[in-house]
Amino acid sequence: MSSKLKLKSNAGGSVSLVVDDILATDEEVEITSAFGIESGSNANGSWTKFPDGTLICIHSDADDSGSTIPWTYPVPFTEVPVVQIAFNGSTPGYYSVQVSSILTASCSYIKGLTSGVATTDGINVQLTAIGRWK
């Protein structure tokens, strides 16, 4: 069995590494680090840096405190990012999540219920901050 490695140019400027095998069909493996895309995580969440300067940070939280919660981004931004919220909950009621104090290194948010339910148990929040790292 013989194999060949070749680079294949895709639409949009991306490149795939193709393993061309006599006994198998082509397999494509995505290469990211070769193009300067970096990613990682720490106690504050996960992050991805793109060569064009875009930075995406993600934080998930199941804290049930119902009070203001600070989030320090896993990597700081060079300018104030856009912060998006996604959330769901298992407790019946109408949920609310408010983000405030959006800065280059952190933001704050508070979870709550807007109907007659008295607990924030079961509200899972994911925050995504998108901005610039350079």
N, CA, C and O atoms as a GROMACS GRO file, in nm:
protein
  536
    1MET      N    1   0.085  -0.117   0.000
    1MET     CA    2   0.000   0.000   0.000
    1MET      C    3   0.090   0.123   0.000
    1MET      O    4   0.179   0.134   0.084
    2SER      N    5   0.067   0.214  -0.091
    2SER     CA    6   0.145   0.337  -0.095
    2SER      C    7   0.052   0.456  -0.072
    2SER      O    8  -0.065   0.452  -0.108
    3SER      N    9   0.106   0.560  -0.011
    3SER     CA   10   0.028   0.679   0.018
    3SER      C   11   0.102   0.801  -0.030
    3SER      O   12   0.225   0.802  -0.036
    4LYS      N   13   0.027   0.903  -0.064
    4LYS     CA   14   0.085   1.032  -0.102
    4LYS      C   15   0.022   1.140  -0.014
    4LYS      O   16  -0.097   1.133   0.017
    5LEU      N   17   0.100   1.236   0.024
    5LEU     CA   18   0.049   1.354   0.094
    5LEU      C   19   0.051   1.470  -0.004
    5LEU      O   20   0.149   1.491  -0.074
    6LYS      N   21  -0.057   1.544  -0.008
    6LYS     CA   22  -0.061   1.661  -0.094
    6LYS      C   23  -0.147   1.769  -0.030
    6LYS      O   24  -0.236   1.738   0.049
    7LEU      N   25  -0.120   1.894  -0.064
    7LEU     CA   26  -0.200   2.006  -0.018
    7LEU      C   27  -0.306   2.035  -0.122
    7LEU      O   28  -0.277   2.037  -0.242
    8LYS      N   29  -0.425   2.058  -0.078
    8LYS     CA   30  -0.537   2.086  -0.167
    8LYS      C   31  -0.591   2.224  -0.133
    8LYS      O   32  -0.624   2.251  -0.017
    9SER      N   33  -0.602   2.312  -0.231
    9SER     CA   34  -0.655   2.446  -0.211
    9SER      C   35  -0.807   2.441  -0.215
    9SER      O   36  -0.865   2.385  -0.308
   10ASN      N   37  -0.872   2.497  -0.114
   10ASN     CA   38  -1.018   2.499  -0.106
   10ASN      C   39  -1.072   2.637  -0.134
   10ASN      O   40  -0.998   2.736  -0.135
   11ALA      N   41  -1.201   2.644  -0.158
   11ALA     CA   42  -1.268   2.773  -0.176
   11ALA      C   43  -1.251   2.857  -0.050
   11ALA      O   44  -1.252   2.802   0.060
   12GLY      N   45  -1.235   2.984  -0.064
   12GLY     CA   46  -1.220   3.073   0.050
   12GLY      C   47  -1.077   3.084   0.100
   12GLY      O   48  -1.052   3.150   0.201
   13GLY      N   49  -0.982   3.022   0.031
   13GLY     CA   50  -0.843   3.038   0.067
   13GLY      C   51  -0.789   2.939   0.168
   13GLY      O   52  -0.672   2.947   0.203
   14SER      N   53  -0.872   2.845   0.217
   14SER     CA   54  -0.819   2.747   0.312
   14SER      C   55  -0.747   2.636   0.238
   14SER      O   56  -0.766   2.618   0.117
   15VAL      N   57  -0.666   2.562   0.309
   15VAL     CA   58  -0.587   2.454   0.250
   15VAL      C   59  -0.608   2.329   0.334
   15VAL      O   60  -0.612   2.336   0.457
   16SER      N   61  -0.622   2.213   0.267
   16SER     CA   62  -0.636   2.084   0.337
   16SER      C   63  -0.518   1.996   0.302
   16SER      O   64  -0.462   2.005   0.193
   17LEU      N   65  -0.480   1.913   0.396
   17LEU     CA   66  -0.380   1.809   0.372
   17LEU      C   67  -0.457   1.684   0.332
   17LEU      O   68  -0.544   1.638   0.407
   18VAL      N   69  -0.427   1.630   0.216
   18VAL     CA   70  -0.499   1.514   0.166
   18VAL      C   71  -0.406   1.394   0.167
   18VAL      O   72  -0.295   1.400   0.115
   19VAL      N   73  -0.453   1.284   0.227
   19VAL     CA   74  -0.382   1.157   0.223
   19VAL      C   75  -0.446   1.076   0.112
   19VAL      O   76  -0.560   1.033   0.124
   20ASP      N   77  -0.372   1.054   0.005
   20ASP     CA   78  -0.423   0.984  -0.112
   20ASP      C   79  -0.375   0.840  -0.104
   20ASP      O   80  -0.256   0.813  -0.123
   21ASP      N   81  -0.464   0.749  -0.078
   21ASP     CA   82  -0.430   0.608  -0.055
   21ASP      C   83  -0.486   0.524  -0.169
   21ASP      O   84  -0.596   0.550  -0.217
   22ILE      N   85  -0.412   0.426  -0.211
   22ILE     CA   86  -0.459   0.339  -0.319
   22ILE      C   87  -0.582   0.260  -0.274
   22ILE      O   88  -0.674   0.240  -0.354
   23LEU      N   89  -0.586   0.214  -0.149
   23LEU     CA   90  -0.694   0.130  -0.102
   23LEU      C   91  -0.808   0.205  -0.035
   23LEU      O   92  -0.909   0.145   0.002
   24ALA      N   93  -0.794   0.335  -0.020
   24ALA     CA   94  -0.898   0.412   0.050
   24ALA      C   95  -0.927   0.540  -0.027
   24ALA      O   96  -0.850   0.580  -0.114
   25THR      N   97  -1.037   0.601   0.006
   25THR     CA   98  -1.069   0.729  -0.055
   25THR      C   99  -0.987   0.839   0.012
   25THR      O  100  -0.926   0.815   0.116
   26ASP      N  101  -0.986   0.956  -0.047
   26ASP     CA  102  -0.912   1.069   0.010
   26ASP      C  103  -0.964   1.103   0.149
   26ASP      O  104  -1.085   1.104   0.171
   27GLU      N  105  -0.872   1.130   0.242
   27GLU     CA  106  -0.906   1.178   0.376
   27GLU      C  107  -0.852   1.318   0.389
   27GLU      O  108  -0.735   1.342   0.356
   28GLU      N  109  -0.933   1.410   0.436
   28GLU     CA  110  -0.888   1.547   0.454
   28GLU      C  111  -0.869   1.576   0.602
   28GLU      O  112  -0.954   1.542   0.685
   29VAL      N  113  -0.757   1.637   0.634
   29VAL     CA  114  -0.725   1.674   0.771
   29VAL      C  115  -0.709   1.824   0.774
   29VAL      O  116  -0.632   1.880   0.696
   30GLU      N  117  -0.780   1.891   0.862
   30GLU     CA  118  -0.771   2.036   0.870
   30GLU      C  119  -0.644   2.078   0.942
   30GLU      O  120  -0.611   2.025   1.048
   31ILE      N  121  -0.572   2.172   0.884
   31ILE     CA  122  -0.450   2.225   0.944
   31ILE      C  123  -0.480   2.367   0.990
   31ILE      O  124  -0.519   2.452   0.910
   32THR      N  125  -0.461   2.392   1.117
   32THR     CA  126  -0.487   2.527   1.165
   32THR      C  127  -0.360   2.596   1.212
   32THR      O  128  -0.339   2.713   1.179
   33SER      N  129  -0.276   2.528   1.286
   33SER     CA  130  -0.159   2.595   1.342
   33SER      C  131  -0.064   2.644   1.235
   33SER      O  132   0.009   2.741   1.257
   34ALA      N  133  -0.063   2.581   1.118
   34ALA     CA  134   0.024   2.625   1.010
   34ALA      C  135  -0.017   2.763   0.958
   34ALA      O  136   0.062   2.831   0.893
   35PHE      N  137  -0.139   2.805   0.986
   35PHE     CA  138  -0.188   2.933   0.937
   35PHE      C  139  -0.199   3.037   1.048
   35PHE      O  140  -0.262   3.141   1.028
   36GLY      N  141  -0.139   3.012   1.162
   36GLY     CA  142  -0.132   3.110   1.269
   36GLY      C  143  -0.253   3.117   1.359
   36GLY      O  144  -0.265   3.212   1.437
   37ILE      N  145  -0.344   3.021   1.353
   37ILE     CA  146  -0.458   3.019   1.442
   37ILE      C  147  -0.413   2.954   1.572
   37ILE      O  148  -0.361   2.842   1.572
   38GLU      N  149  -0.434   3.024   1.683
   38GLU     CA  150  -0.395   2.973   1.814
   38GLU      C  151  -0.520   2.959   1.900
   38GLU      O  152  -0.613   3.039   1.889
   39SER      N  153  -0.522   2.858   1.986
   39SER     CA  154  -0.634   2.843   2.077
   39SER      C  155  -0.586   2.779   2.207
   39SER      O  156  -0.480   2.716   2.211
   40GLY      N  157  -0.665   2.797   2.310
   40GLY     CA  158  -0.630   2.740   2.439
   40GLY      C  159  -0.741   2.767   2.539
   40GLY      O  160  -0.847   2.818   2.504
   41SER      N  161  -0.713   2.732   2.663
   41SER     CA  162  -0.812   2.757   2.768
   41SER      C  163  -0.739   2.771   2.901
   41SER      O  164  -0.625   2.728   2.917
   42ASN      N  165  -0.808   2.833   2.996
   42ASN     CA  166  -0.759   2.845   3.132
   42ASN      C  167  -0.881   2.848   3.224
   42ASN      O  168  -0.992   2.821   3.179
   43ALA      N  169  -0.862   2.881   3.348
   43ALA     CA  170  -0.973   2.882   3.444
   43ALA      C  171  -1.084   2.981   3.406
   43ALA      O  172  -1.196   2.968   3.455
   44ASN      N  173  -1.054   3.080   3.321
   44ASN     CA  174  -1.152   3.182   3.283
   44ASN      C  175  -1.229   3.149   3.156
   44ASN      O  176  -1.319   3.223   3.118
   45GLY      N  177  -1.195   3.039   3.089
   45GLY     CA  178  -1.266   3.002   2.967
   45GLY      C  179  -1.171   2.961   2.856
   45GLY      O  180  -1.053   2.937   2.879
   46SER      N  181  -1.225   2.953   2.735
   46SER     CA  182  -1.144   2.916   2.619
   46SER      C  183  -1.130   3.036   2.527
   46SER      O  184  -1.210   3.130   2.533
   47TRP      N  185  -1.028   3.032   2.439
   47TRP     CA  186  -1.002   3.143   2.349
   47TRP      C  187  -0.945   3.091   2.218
   47TRP      O  188  -0.881   2.986   2.213
   48THR      N  189  -0.969   3.168   2.111
   48THR     CA  190  -0.911   3.141   1.980
   48THR      C  191  -0.865   3.274   1.922
   48THR      O  192  -0.942   3.369   1.913
   49LYS      N  193  -0.737   3.278   1.880
   49LYS     CA  194  -0.679   3.396   1.815
   49LYS      C  195  -0.660   3.366   1.666
   49LYS      O  196  -0.607   3.261   1.631
   50PHE      N  197  -0.704   3.457   1.581
   50PHE     CA  198  -0.688   3.443   1.437
   50PHE      C  199  -0.580   3.539   1.389
   50PHE      O  200  -0.559   3.644   1.450
   51PRO      N  201  -0.512   3.506   1.279
   51PRO     CA  202  -0.401   3.590   1.231
   51PRO      C  203  -0.444   3.732   1.194
   51PRO      O  204  -0.362   3.824   1.197
   52ASP      N  205  -0.572   3.752   1.159
   52ASP     CA  206  -0.618   3.886   1.121
   52ASP      C  207  -0.642   3.976   1.243
   52ASP      O  208  -0.681   4.091   1.227
   53GLY      N  209  -0.619   3.922   1.366
   53GLY     CA  210  -0.636   4.000   1.487
   53GLY      C  211  -0.765   3.972   1.562
   53GLY      O  212  -0.786   4.027   1.670
   54THR      N  213  -0.853   3.889   1.506
   54THR     CA  214  -0.978   3.855   1.573
   54THR      C  215  -0.951   3.762   1.692
   54THR      O  216  -0.871   3.668   1.682
   55LEU      N  217  -1.018   3.789   1.803
   55LEU     CA  218  -1.009   3.706   1.923
   55LEU      C  219  -1.149   3.669   1.966
   55LEU      O  220  -1.237   3.755   1.974
   56ILE      N  221  -1.171   3.541   1.994
   56ILE     CA  222  -1.299   3.492   2.045
   56ILE      C  223  -1.273   3.424   2.179
   56ILE      O  224  -1.191   3.332   2.188
   57CYS      N  225  -1.342   3.469   2.282
   57CYS     CA  226  -1.332   3.409   2.416
   57CYS      C  227  -1.470   3.355   2.454
   57CYS      O  228  -1.572   3.419   2.428
   58ILE      N  229  -1.472   3.236   2.517
   58ILE     CA  230  -1.598   3.172   2.556
   58ILE      C  231  -1.591   3.131   2.703
   58ILE      O  232  -1.490   3.081   2.750
   59HIS      N  233  -1.702   3.154   2.773
   59HIS     CA  234  -1.712   3.121   2.915
   59HIS      C  235  -1.848   3.057   2.940
   59HIS      O  236  -1.951   3.109   2.897
   60SER      N  237  -1.849   2.943   3.009
   60SER     CA  238  -1.974   2.877   3.047
   60SER      C  239  -1.987   2.880   3.198
   60SER      O  240  -1.888   2.870   3.270
   61ASP      N  241  -2.112   2.895   3.244
   61ASP     CA  242  -2.134   2.911   3.388
   61ASP      C  243  -2.267   2.849   3.427
   61ASP      O  244  -2.370   2.872   3.363
   62ALA      N  245  -2.264   2.772   3.532
   62ALA     CA  246  -2.386   2.717   3.590
   62ALA      C  247  -2.403   2.766   3.733
   62ALA      O  248  -2.478   2.706   3.811
   63ASP      N  249  -2.335   2.876   3.769
   63ASP     CA  250  -2.344   2.933   3.904
   63ASP      C  251  -2.488   2.975   3.931
   63ASP      O  252  -2.553   3.034   3.845
   64ASP      N  253  -2.537   2.945   4.048
   64ASP     CA  254  -2.676   2.975   4.082
   64ASP      C  255  -2.690   3.088   4.183
   64ASP      O  256  -2.790   3.094   4.255
   65SER      N  257  -2.592   3.176   4.190
   65SER     CA  258  -2.593   3.277   4.295
   65SER      C  259  -2.700   3.384   4.275
   65SER      O  260  -2.753   3.435   4.374
   66GLY      N  261  -2.733   3.419   4.151
   66GLY     CA  262  -2.831   3.524   4.128
   66GLY      C  263  -2.776   3.663   4.153
   66GLY      O  264  -2.851   3.761   4.145
   67SER      N  265  -2.648   3.675   4.183
   67SER     CA  266  -2.587   3.807   4.204
   67SER      C  267  -2.494   3.838   4.088
   67SER      O  268  -2.474   3.755   3.999
   68THR      N  269  -2.436   3.956   4.088
   68THR     CA  270  -2.345   3.996   3.981
   68THR      C  271  -2.221   3.908   3.983
   68THR      O  272  -2.158   3.888   4.087
   69ILE      N  273  -2.185   3.855   3.866
   69ILE     CA  274  -2.073   3.762   3.852
   69ILE      C  275  -1.970   3.825   3.759
   69ILE      O  276  -2.004   3.857   3.645
   70PRO      N  277  -1.846   3.843   3.803
   70PRO     CA  278  -1.744   3.897   3.714
   70PRO      C  279  -1.686   3.787   3.624
   70PRO      O  280  -1.673   3.672   3.667
   71TRP      N  281  -1.650   3.823   3.500
   71TRP     CA  282  -1.579   3.732   3.411
   71TRP      C  283  -1.456   3.803   3.359
   71TRP      O  284  -1.466   3.903   3.287
   72THR      N  285  -1.339   3.753   3.396
   72THR     CA  286  -1.213   3.801   3.339
   72THR      C  287  -1.187   3.714   3.217
   72THR      O  288  -1.178   3.592   3.229
   73TYR      N  289  -1.174   3.776   3.099
   73TYR     CA  290  -1.153   3.699   2.977
   73TYR      C  291  -1.025   3.616   2.988
   73TYR      O  292  -0.930   3.659   3.054
   74PRO      N  293  -1.020   3.500   2.924
   74PRO     CA  294  -0.899   3.419   2.930
   74PRO      C  295  -0.779   3.486   2.863
   74PRO      O  296  -0.664   3.456   2.897
   75VAL      N  297  -0.804   3.576   2.770
   75VAL     CA  298  -0.701   3.658   2.705
   75VAL      C  299  -0.762   3.797   2.691
   75VAL      O  300  -0.876   3.809   2.645
   76PRO      N  301  -0.690   3.905   2.728
   76PRO     CA  302  -0.748   4.039   2.718
   76PRO      C  303  -0.757   4.087   2.572
   76PRO      O  304  -0.680   4.044   2.486
   77PHE      N  305  -0.850   4.175   2.548
   77PHE     CA  306  -0.870   4.237   2.417
   77PHE      C  307  -0.796   4.371   2.412
   77PHE      O  308  -0.766   4.429   2.516
   78THR      N  309  -0.768   4.420   2.292
   78THR     CA  310  -0.705   4.551   2.277
   78THR      C  311  -0.807   4.662   2.271
   78THR      O  312  -0.774   4.779   2.290
   79GLU      N  313  -0.932   4.627   2.246
   79GLU     CA  314  -1.043   4.723   2.249
   79GLU      C  315  -1.165   4.651   2.305
   79GLU      O  316  -1.166   4.528   2.312
   80VAL      N  317  -1.266   4.724   2.343
   80VAL     CA  318  -1.385   4.664   2.405
   80VAL      C  319  -1.452   4.568   2.306
   80VAL      O  320  -1.485   4.607   2.194
   81PRO      N  321  -1.473   4.442   2.346
   81PRO     CA  322  -1.534   4.343   2.256
   81PRO      C  323  -1.687   4.351   2.257
   81PRO      O  324  -1.747   4.422   2.338
   82VAL      N  325  -1.748   4.277   2.166
   82VAL     CA  326  -1.892   4.254   2.166
   82VAL      C  327  -1.914   4.127   2.246
   82VAL      O  328  -1.848   4.026   2.222
   83VAL      N  329  -2.008   4.130   2.341
   83VAL     CA  330  -2.036   4.012   2.424
   83VAL      C  331  -2.175   3.962   2.391
   83VAL      O  332  -2.273   4.036   2.397
   84GLN      N  333  -2.183   3.834   2.355
   84GLN     CA  334  -2.310   3.770   2.322
   84GLN      C  335  -2.344   3.670   2.432
   84GLN      O  336  -2.255   3.612   2.494
   85ILE      N  337  -2.474   3.649   2.454
   85ILE     CA  338  -2.521   3.560   2.560
   85ILE      C  339  -2.607   3.449   2.499
   85ILE      O  340  -2.690   3.474   2.412
   86ALA      N  341  -2.584   3.328   2.546
   86ALA     CA  342  -2.675   3.216   2.518
   86ALA      C  343  -2.704   3.150   2.651
   86ALA      O  344  -2.612   3.132   2.732
   87PHE      N  345  -2.828   3.115   2.676
   87PHE     CA  346  -2.859   3.051   2.804
   87PHE      C  347  -2.980   2.962   2.791
   87PHE      O  348  -3.063   2.978   2.701
   88ASN      N  349  -2.989   2.866   2.884
   88ASN     CA  350  -3.107   2.781   2.895
   88ASN      C  351  -3.124   2.745   3.041
   88ASN      O  352  -3.034   2.763   3.123
   89GLY      N  353  -3.240   2.693   3.073
   89GLY     CA  354  -3.265   2.659   3.212
   89GLY      C  355  -3.362   2.545   3.227
   89GLY      O  356  -3.442   2.518   3.138
   90SER      N  357  -3.354   2.478   3.341
   90SER     CA  358  -3.444   2.366   3.368
   90SER      C  359  -3.555   2.405   3.465
   90SER      O  360  -3.652   2.330   3.482
   91THR      N  361  -3.543   2.521   3.529
   91THR     CA  362  -3.647   2.568   3.620
   91THR      C  363  -3.753   2.642   3.539
   91THR      O  364  -3.718   2.731   3.461
   92PRO      N  365  -3.882   2.608   3.554
   92PRO     CA  366  -3.985   2.679   3.477
   92PRO      C  367  -3.985   2.829   3.510
   92PRO      O  368  -3.967   2.868   3.626
   93GLY      N  369  -4.004   2.910   3.410
   93GLY     CA  370  -4.010   3.054   3.429
   93GLY      C  371  -3.946   3.127   3.313
   93GLY      O  372  -3.903   3.065   3.216
   94TYR      N  373  -3.940   3.257   3.323
   94TYR     CA  374  -3.878   3.341   3.221
   94TYR      C  375  -3.743   3.386   3.272
   94TYR      O  376  -3.733   3.446   3.379
   95TYR      N  377  -3.639   3.357   3.197
   95TYR     CA  378  -3.503   3.386   3.240
   95TYR      C  379  -3.456   3.520   3.186
   95TYR      O  380  -3.503   3.567   3.082
   96SER      N  381  -3.363   3.579   3.257
   96SER     CA  382  -3.296   3.699   3.207
   96SER      C  383  -3.149   3.692   3.243
   96SER      O  384  -3.112   3.642   3.350
   97VAL      N  385  -3.066   3.741   3.153
   97VAL     CA  386  -2.923   3.754   3.178
   97VAL      C  387  -2.884   3.891   3.129
   97VAL      O  388  -2.910   3.927   3.014
   98GLN      N  389  -2.820   3.968   3.214
   98GLN     CA  390  -2.779   4.103   3.180
   98GLN      C  391  -2.628   4.114   3.192
   98GLN      O  392  -2.570   4.076   3.294
   99VAL      N  393  -2.565   4.166   3.087
   99VAL     CA  394  -2.420   4.188   3.088
   99VAL      C  395  -2.396   4.337   3.109
   99VAL      O  396  -2.464   4.421   3.050
  100SER      N  397  -2.298   4.369   3.194
  100SER     CA  398  -2.266   4.510   3.219
  100SER      C  399  -2.116   4.526   3.234
  100SER      O  400  -2.043   4.428   3.238
  101SER      N  401  -2.072   4.647   3.242
  101SER     CA  402  -1.930   4.679   3.264
  101SER      C  403  -1.839   4.605   3.167
  101SER      O  404  -1.742   4.542   3.208
  102ILE      N  405  -1.870   4.613   3.037
  102ILE     CA  406  -1.788   4.545   2.936
  102ILE      C  407  -1.662   4.627   2.914
  102ILE      O  408  -1.667   4.741   2.867
  103LEU      N  409  -1.548   4.567   2.950
  103LEU     CA  410  -1.417   4.631   2.938
  103LEU      C  411  -1.326   4.545   2.851
  103LEU      O  412  -1.369   4.441   2.802
  104THR      N  413  -1.201   4.587   2.832
  104THR     CA  414  -1.108   4.510   2.749
  104THR      C  415  -1.058   4.384   2.818
  104THR      O  416  -1.015   4.292   2.750
  105ALA      N  417  -1.060   4.377   2.951
  105ALA     CA  418  -1.010   4.261   3.023
  105ALA      C  419  -1.119   4.180   3.093
  105ALA      O  420  -1.095   4.066   3.134
  106SER      N  421  -1.240   4.237   3.106
  106SER     CA  422  -1.345   4.166   3.181
  106SER      C  423  -1.482   4.227   3.154
  106SER      O  424  -1.495   4.332   3.092
  107CYS      N  425  -1.585   4.158   3.203
  107CYS     CA  426  -1.721   4.210   3.206
  107CYS      C  427  -1.791   4.148   3.327
  107CYS      O  428  -1.734   4.062   3.394
  108SER      N  429  -1.912   4.191   3.353
  108SER     CA  430  -1.992   4.135   3.462
  108SER      C  431  -2.128   4.097   3.407
  108SER      O  432  -2.174   4.154   3.308
  109TYR      N  433  -2.191   4.000   3.471
  109TYR     CA  434  -2.326   3.962   3.430
  109TYR      C  435  -2.404   3.916   3.552
  109TYR      O  436  -2.347   3.879   3.654
  110ILE      N  437  -2.537   3.920   3.536
  110ILE     CA  438  -2.626   3.874   3.643
  110ILE      C  439  -2.736   3.790   3.580
  110ILE      O  440  -2.790   3.825   3.475
  111LYS      N  441  -2.769   3.679   3.647
  111LYS     CA  442  -2.875   3.590   3.599
  111LYS      C  443  -2.996   3.609   3.688
  111LYS      O  444  -2.984   3.638   3.807
  112GLY      N  445  -3.114   3.592   3.630
  112GLY     CA  446  -3.234   3.603   3.712
  112GLY      C  447  -3.355   3.545   3.642
  112GLY      O  448  -3.349   3.507   3.525
  113LEU      N  449  -3.463   3.538   3.715
  113LEU     CA  450  -3.592   3.496   3.662
  113LEU      C  451  -3.686   3.615   3.667
  113LEU      O  452  -3.684   3.692   3.762
  114THR      N  453  -3.768   3.629   3.563
  114THR     CA  454  -3.857   3.744   3.561
  114THR      C  455  -4.002   3.709   3.593
  114THR      O  456  -4.087   3.797   3.599
  115SER      N  457  -4.030   3.579   3.615
  115SER     CA  458  -4.165   3.542   3.658
  115SER      C  459  -4.161   3.510   3.807
  115SER      O  460  -4.059   3.534   3.872
  116GLY      N  461  -4.266   3.457   3.862
  116GLY     CA  462  -4.277   3.436   4.006
  116GLY      C  463  -4.191   3.326   4.065
  116GLY      O  464  -4.213   3.287   4.179
  117VAL      N  465  -4.093   3.274   3.992
  117VAL     CA  466  -4.006   3.169   4.044
  117VAL      C  467  -3.893   3.233   4.122
  117VAL      O  468  -3.831   3.328   4.073
  118ALA      N  469  -3.863   3.183   4.241
  118ALA     CA  470  -3.769   3.250   4.332
  118ALA      C  471  -3.627   3.197   4.327
  118ALA      O  472  -3.547   3.233   4.414
  119THR      N  473  -3.591   3.112   4.232
  119THR     CA  474  -3.456   3.058   4.229
  119THR      C  475  -3.394   3.070   4.091
  119THR      O  476  -3.464   3.066   3.990
  120THR      N  477  -3.262   3.084   4.087
  120THR     CA  478  -3.191   3.084   3.960
  120THR      C  479  -3.125   2.950   3.935
  120THR      O  480  -3.044   2.936   3.843
  121ASP      N  481  -3.158   2.848   4.017
  121ASP     CA  482  -3.104   2.714   3.997
  121ASP      C  483  -3.135   2.667   3.856
  121ASP      O  484  -3.246   2.685   3.806
  122GLY      N  485  -3.038   2.607   3.794
  122GLY     CA  486  -3.060   2.548   3.663
  122GLY      C  487  -3.044   2.641   3.545
  122GLY      O  488  -3.073   2.601   3.432
  123ILE      N  489  -3.000   2.765   3.566
  123ILE     CA  490  -2.976   2.855   3.453
  123ILE      C  491  -2.830   2.838   3.410
  123ILE      O  492  -2.738   2.871   3.485
  124ASN      N  493  -2.811   2.788   3.291
  124ASN     CA  494  -2.677   2.770   3.235
  124ASN      C  495  -2.651   2.880   3.133
  124ASN      O  496  -2.731   2.900   3.041
  125VAL      N  497  -2.541   2.950   3.149
  125VAL     CA  498  -2.509   3.065   3.064
  125VAL      C  499  -2.380   3.040   2.989
  125VAL      O  500  -2.284   2.986   3.044
  126GLN      N  501  -2.378   3.078   2.861
  126GLN     CA  502  -2.253   3.081   2.785
  126GLN      C  503  -2.235   3.221   2.730
  126GLN      O  504  -2.321   3.272   2.659
  127LEU      N  505  -2.122   3.283   2.764
  127LEU     CA  506  -2.088   3.415   2.713
  127LEU      C  507  -1.981   3.400   2.606
  127LEU      O  508  -1.887   3.323   2.622
  128THR      N  509  -1.996   3.472   2.496
  128THR     CA  510  -1.897   3.474   2.389
  128THR      C  511  -1.858   3.618   2.365
  128THR      O  512  -1.943   3.701   2.330
  129ALA      N  513  -1.730   3.649   2.383
  129ALA     CA  514  -1.678   3.784   2.358
  129ALA      C  515  -1.597   3.780   2.228
  129ALA      O  516  -1.511   3.694   2.212
  130ILE      N  517  -1.625   3.872   2.137
  130ILE     CA  518  -1.556   3.877   2.008
  130ILE      C  519  -1.498   4.016   1.989
  130ILE      O  520  -1.569   4.116   2.000
  131GLY      N  521  -1.369   4.022   1.962
  131GLY     CA  522  -1.303   4.150   1.943
  131GLY      C  523  -1.165   4.131   1.882
  131GLY      O  524  -1.143   4.041   1.802
  132ARG      N  525  -1.071   4.218   1.922
  132ARG     CA  526  -0.937   4.221   1.863
  132ARG      C  527  -0.832   4.190   1.968
  132ARG      O  528  -0.841   4.235   2.082
  133TRP      N  529  -0.731   4.112   1.928
  133TRP     CA  530  -0.616   4.088   2.016
  133TRP      C  531  -0.493   4.165   1.969
  133TRP      O  532  -0.396   4.179   2.044
  134LYS      N  533  -0.496   4.216   1.846
  134LYS     CA  534  -0.387   4.301   1.796
  134LYS      C  535  -0.442   4.405   1.703
  134LYS      O  536  -0.366   4.486   1.650
   0.00000   0.00000   0.00000
